[in-house]
Amino acid sequence: SSESSSSYSKLTTGFSSRISNVQESFFYPVDRVVVNVPATTANLGPGFDSFGFALDVWNRVIVQKSDRFEMVVEGEGEGRISLTEDNLVVQCVRKVLHSLGKEMPPLRFECQNAVPPTRGMGSSSAALVAGLAAGLALGGKDVTTPANKKLLLQLAANEEGHADNVAPAIYGGFQIAFNAEGHWITQRVHIPDGLQCVLFIPDDEMPTTEARAVLPAKIDRKDAIFNIARASMLINCFATSQFDPLRMAMEDRLHQQYRKHMFPFEPIIKDALEAGAHGAFLSGAGPTVLAITGGVGIANVGSDTMSQFLAEVVSDAMVSSAARLGVRGTAHIATPSYFGLHSNGYDRDGEQLW
């Protein structure tokens, strides 16, 4: 929309300094950009629309100048994600280029997706961030500078309406995010060494719009107090590397209870905890359930088999629990990613620019 283009233009021009404009004027034109963006898990139980961290599961988007438009999707979403110019990645590239006063040239898009769509693992945020970052790079911007990473956050969070997924997708790690006077603010939280994430990912999707539609407009004060206490304890647990209290700190009364009729996740959480998980929660809007394990023995989870063995015990319990409920799905054991978005650019001769 023209209103959206106007807001993009205000942001992209507002974040440019005279020096950065001069520096960027000397950049070689980018012919191909490769953008890698991680999956993310949000809410973490009590931190509704505020908490999120990156997972070591990645989507890669390759955008190259061409003589005609082309879109290829491989991996997750192949055969279902739009291959036309209304694809979210394409829309984001076009919007950013328009805001920079440039028309989108014919481009070839290749999306290599490992993040399952509409499962509560930040697939839409990954697409947003990848498209916006590719657009900025093709428009001659240095996407690695703090100013342009902040610009990227503002653009992506404005599209999403919240920053709990896009912030860790851009910056990596565990991010707390909120909006203050029109600006999206984030702060990084320490992630304990040795933490692992066991994900049960149902085969059935849960569109975020449907999952948000069931939430009440108002909540009871006692539920707000319940979540404030748990969210505070959760941050303290991560900051001080305390795993055991997470089973209490990851409880929630703002969103999970209203979504349990859409997908029976509570027994899966209960069985994960009984199998040894430190805490468990509905990832984002669901339906994926994420359980926290690790923190045993040597911090490096790859230095012996103990952490992996204990994570597999929890994984088996979650799969068995889901099967008893008649829910089909798969499990995956991941680690948090301390890094977010990273990209490479190439000129027409294939020389790497960054």
Summary of the structure (lengths in Angstrom):
residues: 354
radius of gyration: 20.6
end to end distance: 32.6
largest distance: 62.5
contacts: 1238
relative contact order: 0.17
helix: 37%
strand: 24%
